[in-house]
Amino acid sequence: TMEKLSSDDSNRNVHGLSHGGKILLFTCKRDPAVNVSERSGLTFRSFYFEREGNAFLNATEGATVISRKPSAHVDIVTCKCAVDVQKRVKTAFVLVTKMSEKGSSFKYSLLALRSSHRLEPCIEFKLPYQMKGKVSILQGPTVMWSHDNSVSYTSPEAEGVRKIPIQMSKCLFGELPIQKGQLFALGLSEPLLANHSPTLGYLCEGGQAFDGSLVLPHPYICITQCMRVLTADRVDDVLRCTVVAATSNQQLVLFENGTVKDTCEVPFGQAEDIQMADTGRNGCLFVVSFKQGHVCAVWKETFQIASCWSDVDSAHVDDFLGCGTEQILLIFRNNGISSGPLEKFIITDLCGISYSCGQGSEAPKASLPPQENSLLTLQALESRLQSGLIVLQELEREVRVKDRVLQQSIQVLTDVLSGRETVLSQPEQEGLVALWDSDEESNDETPDDKLHETPALSSRPKIDKLWHRITEEQLVVGLILTADSAIPASGVSLSLLTEPGQNSTPAVIQTRSQVFWLPARGPSTPTLSSPSPGFAFSEPAAKRSRQHIASDDFSAGRLAVTAVTKLAPLLTSGCVKCRAMLHYAEKAEAVFPGSGPTTAVLHCGEVSLDIRNLCQKPLLQNPQIKTDEVREDLLSLLTVLDNWVLRIDSPDYSLGDIDGWIKRREGFKKIDVSPEYLLLDSPGSSAPMLLRWHQINPFQGDLSIHSSQLQMLQFLDSMLSYLPDSCFIQPVKRARSQSAAQKLACALEKEVLSLREGLSSLLCAKDEEERKERRAGHGETPDSGSAEDLVRCCREAWQQNVEKNRLRLNPVVDAGRYREMVRSISQVKMDSDLAALCQVNVNPVGLTVGLYG
């Protein structure tokens, strides 16, 4: 029968553990059912938690006889849940000891709780000494302990007590979660073995010794009080594991592969056990139990203290509420009050679940975490609160604007129906941008209003300078826009057109275009940012709120666009003139709401080439000066030269001063207009080389090389002599919003879907018309029931079926719907052709293929 835990408890030596969401209490006492002087036994009781009554109720109980001799002294050593390998189930085990009458030997018995009311002996063995110190019950079940610098263990498969053939001090026991699990002992070998680390580990099942520093570094062996292996694996016969350990320096330390990953200061010392509670989506907690009744919970993800408690008798981790996640059960001491062992407790996961009993004014107070952790927690909470308030204010503002717009719309409709005139407020007063303006408003606009236009809404970009260079048998044409030209870098390109003859039209010259960001003119040192792709598909429509339109700070720099083409095809005549045409994306929200950007073209000027005066001058002859000509030379080289971006990783050693090593090499010069670039223009090389080194961290960096392939390989060969042997070099995969192949695939998929949906809609409309005709024809029946009328009706129905089958093979659809379908599919096919053009990197109309510098 189920009953509440009795308040009177005369038990002594009570040990408890959690198993299957219940609490098991083991007690050694005299059996009151028989003569007190006849036998000693082990009793156990299991309790489950009832939420409604907020109390633990007695579920089952039982007892077993340990000794029938009145003089025998029976005691519980330890109890724990472990995996029974034979049964393949987690079982509760309790280890009891019985001392002989003379005290010369000790008999130990490991009992397993096989059912809810029966204890069965699992292992029995004798020792000439008493176990003292840490005793562990591990999977198997296996009992492991240490005595006089030696480690012993026993299990059902061991057939007796076995001793590890290595002398160890400062021993620690644990399990490696590898396949079936590996039991190990870790400690300092005494004496020190040859060709072995002073920190030695031993696998009990395989009888193999291994380097213990792979689990714990050598300095931590002497100060570690308890540990728990979180993960373990073997990679190329090398042990990789993650361990959390509590040290005597009042620290909780996280180790990965034998190195310190993170530390947390704990407010108590003398740690005894580390448990882990999985609270579900809220994360995991390390529950550390200390002597003197202290318990501390630490978050696994942040490695920060979550909470602390004092005056705790025992701490357990299990799903006591049956909700699928684990909670922490803290059973507090009774402080001399005669009450049951489960009368004062707390069940919590520190994330919203909390049940307590007996926590009155005398309840132990939770120890506060260190001041530093509290400050960090408050700062994080304050930051999250501020960001949440900002988002809430933005949402409230948008709701108010929408309400005003709706109210005005309703008022306008009401006035139109009643014939009254409506006075509307300006869009700027509502924080909106007009999607379209009437002709009257545009005519009434004064010059002063045009002066106050937002730069982001400027119709055309302004040209600062048009220049050209000739290098490596290629023509480079460059264009620099003014700082107030508010056009996005995506969708910007430069194309070249030949000068038309008397009876010819301008021809498009095949070019490759790039986009660069230049700093605005000012006292700061000018630098070049990496080029960006100038071609992009339609962007999502901009929001109507004015504050989001000017989100990009275009005044921070100027835009430079370059185009490169081969020189030989242009020199077929004596004098060649080329027109430079700027292509850019002009947002179309002002024309039609929700539409994508439209492409605009601007004539920027002409470039003249005379074959008689053609002279190729070396670029960047004097990189130490800061002039516009030097910047144009640098842009030309970045456009013409091949580019490689390499990621250099050194996992074991720092890379050192690579930038200084490159500068010390003979021939390298710093370019003052862009100090991050270094120029190598040696007389022996056919083309110059540009380098840029970006240090990510002491062990990682990106090297950008602009040169020929042979020069790049020669430089890397010389650089490998400086780099550490363990480093590796790999090309950088540039992060783009969407690759050209993905864009082409999406465009083709959209084309196929449009074709299928269009044809389906046409055929469905045709079927609907036929269905209506059949319904109308079913009403026509012959007036008389003569045989001639029936034959005539059957012949007409048969002819209709023949005609319907013929039309089904060659369907006739509505011309208007067909033209609409062809128009929509043509538009989709144009997008597919544009994506295919970008995929093959062909630019006959000035589309930009982005190259990164």
Stockholm file with secondary structure:
# STOCKHOLM 1.0

chainA/1-853         TMEKLSSDDSNRNVHGLSHGGKILLFTCKRDPAVNVSERSGLTFRSFYFEREGNAFLNATEGATVISRKPSAHVDIVTCKCAVDVQKRVKTAFVLVTKMSEKGSSFKYSLLALRSSHRLEPCIEFKLPYQMKGKVSILQGPTVMWSHDNSVSYTSPEAEGVRKIPIQMSKCLFGELPIQKGQLFALGLSEPLLANHSPTLGYLCEGGQAFDGSLVLPHPYICITQCMRVLTADRVDDVLRCTVVAATSNQQLVLFENGTVKDTCEVPFGQAEDIQMADTGRNGCLFVVSFKQGHVCAVWKETFQIASCWSDVDSAHVDDFLGCGTEQILLIFRNNGISSGPLEKFIITDLCGISYSCGQGSEAPKASLPPQENSLLTLQALESRLQSGLIVLQELEREVRVKDRVLQQSIQVLTDVLSGRETVLSQPEQEGLVALWDSDEESNDETPDDKLHETPALSSRPKIDKLWHRITEEQLVVGLILTADSAIPASGVSLSLLTEPGQNSTPAVIQTRSQVFWLPARGPSTPTLSSPSPGFAFSEPAAKRSRQHIASDDFSAGRLAVTAVTKLAPLLTSGCVKCRAMLHYAEKAEAVFPGSGPTTAVLHCGEVSLDIRNLCQKPLLQNPQIKTDEVREDLLSLLTVLDNWVLRIDSPDYSLGDIDGWIKRREGFKKIDVSPEYLLLDSPGSSAPMLLRWHQINPFQGDLSIHSSQLQMLQFLDSMLSYLPDSCFIQPVKRARSQSAAQKLACALEKEVLSLREGLSSLLCAKDEEERKERRAGHGETPDSGSAEDLVRCCREAWQQNVEKNRLRLNPVVDAGRYREMVRSISQVKMDSDLAALCQVNVNPVGLTVGLYG
#=GR chainA/1-853 SS CCEECCSCCCCEEEEEEEETTEEEEEEEEECTTSCTTTCEEEEEEEEEEETTTTEEEEEEEEEEEEECCTTCEEEEEEEEEEEETTTTEEEEEEEEEEECSSSSCEEEEEEEEEETTEEEEEEEEEESSCCCSCEEEETBTEEEEEETTEEEEECTTTTSCEECSSCEEEEEEEEECSTTCEEEEEEEESSCCTTSCSEEEEETTTTEEEEGGGTSCHHHHTTEEEEEEEEEEEETTEEEEEEEEEETTTEEEEEETTEEEEEEECSCCCEEEEEEEECGGGCEEEEEEEGGGCEEEEETTTCCEEEEECSEEEEEEECSSCSSSCEEEEEECCTTCCCCTTSSEEEECSSSCEEEESCSTTSCCCCCCCHHHHHHHHHHHHHHHHHHHHHHHHHHHHHHHHHHHHHHHHHHHHHHHHTCCCCCCCGGGGTBCCSCCCHHHHHTCCHHHHHTCCGGGCSSCCEEEEEEEEETTEEEEEEEECTTCCCCSTTCEEEEEECCCSSCCCCEECCEEEEEEEECSSSSCCCCCCCBCCCCCCCCCCCSBHHHHTCSCGGGEEEEEEEEEESGGGGGSSEEEEEEEEEEEECCTTTSTTCCCEEEEEEEEEEEEESTTCCCCCSCSCTTSCCHHHHHHHHHHHHHSCEEEEEEECSSSCCCCHHHHHHHSTTEEECTTSTTEEEECCTTSSSCEEEEEEEEETTEEEEEEESCHHHHHHHHHHHHTTSCTTCEEEECCCCCSSCHHHHHHHHHHHHHHHHHHHHHHHHHHHHHHHHHHHHHHTTCCCSSCCHHHHHHHHHHHHHHHHHHHHHHHSCCCCHHHHHHHHHHHHHHHHHHHHHHHHHTTCCTTCCBCCCCC
#=GC SS_cons         CCEECCSCCCCEEEEEEEETTEEEEEEEEECTTSCTTTCEEEEEEEEEEETTTTEEEEEEEEEEEEECCTTCEEEEEEEEEEEETTTTEEEEEEEEEEECSSSSCEEEEEEEEEETTEEEEEEEEEESSCCCSCEEEETBTEEEEEETTEEEEECTTTTSCEECSSCEEEEEEEEECSTTCEEEEEEEESSCCTTSCSEEEEETTTTEEEEGGGTSCHHHHTTEEEEEEEEEEEETTEEEEEEEEEETTTEEEEEETTEEEEEEECSCCCEEEEEEEECGGGCEEEEEEEGGGCEEEEETTTCCEEEEECSEEEEEEECSSCSSSCEEEEEECCTTCCCCTTSSEEEECSSSCEEEESCSTTSCCCCCCCHHHHHHHHHHHHHHHHHHHHHHHHHHHHHHHHHHHHHHHHHHHHHHHHTCCCCCCCGGGGTBCCSCCCHHHHHTCCHHHHHTCCGGGCSSCCEEEEEEEEETTEEEEEEEECTTCCCCSTTCEEEEEECCCSSCCCCEECCEEEEEEEECSSSSCCCCCCCBCCCCCCCCCCCSBHHHHTCSCGGGEEEEEEEEEESGGGGGSSEEEEEEEEEEEECCTTTSTTCCCEEEEEEEEEEEEESTTCCCCCSCSCTTSCCHHHHHHHHHHHHHSCEEEEEEECSSSCCCCHHHHHHHSTTEEECTTSTTEEEECCTTSSSCEEEEEEEEETTEEEEEEESCHHHHHHHHHHHHTTSCTTCEEEECCCCCSSCHHHHHHHHHHHHHHHHHHHHHHHHHHHHHHHHHHHHHHTTCCCSSCCHHHHHHHHHHHHHHHHHHHHHHHSCCCCHHHHHHHHHHHHHHHHHHHHHHHHHTTCCTTCCBCCCCC
//
